[in-house]
Amino acid sequence: MSILIHGVPPSPFVRKVRVFLAEKNVPYELKAQQPFGQSDEYLAISPLGKVPCFQDGDFTVPDSSVICAYVERTNPEPALYPSDPKEYAQALWHEEYADSRLAEVCAGPFFQRIVRPLFFQQEPDEAIVTEIVNEKQPPAFDYLEGVLEDGSEALVGGRFSIADVAAGSMLAQLVHADLDIDANRWPKLAAYRDAIHGRPSFKSCIEEEKAIFASLKK
């Protein structure tokens, strides 16, 4: 196995790449790399110091979006980017929306409830969680609820794509932060989340992460 993914499972961006590779049936090895306190060696292959970073022999490239785009070119089947130009653009937009807006409203509570107590031995700031849940999540979720069609398991073109890999990866942060999506307020989004996270690619990652957190809490 020559492909290495530098990163740690709790990162939604690492999860994004792992799910993408699983959907492509591409084998890889996960090499532990925290998103802080990086060595000069790691900064040489990921200059921004972020995770994940993809390595295949002497070829390296950081950033989850770039990694997924590269893997799509090197492993085109099954296709995870739409072939239709308009749907392709929509998929890229939803990937960006997930990586930015959803990251803000999903990773924020995760940081407070998981990262602070387990990795920094700090109490979570529940006031920040409440603010995000009450003020920032609703408009972000309203947008996705408006995009999704009834019973849809995909954001674009009725077919699972990079858009769903990115969105599902961010929504998984809510699972770990013990936050749900109100099915009465956002029924399509809640059903979409359940369907996406039921895929083997997501399910295996989320269960692995739950086991890691459980062991750290002992």
QUIJO-V571335 format. One record per helix or strand of 2 or more residues. SS is the DSSP state (H for helix, E for strand). FROM is the first residue (numbers start at 1). LEN is the number of residues. If there is no record, write none. Layout:
ss:SS from:FROM len:LEN
ss:SS from:FROM len:LEN
This chain:
ss:E from:3 len:5
ss:H from:12 len:13
ss:E from:29 len:4
ss:H from:40 len:6
ss:E from:53 len:4
ss:E from:59 len:4
ss:H from:64 len:11
ss:H from:85 len:35
ss:H from:126 len:22
ss:H from:162 len:15
ss:H from:187 len:11
ss:H from:200 len:18
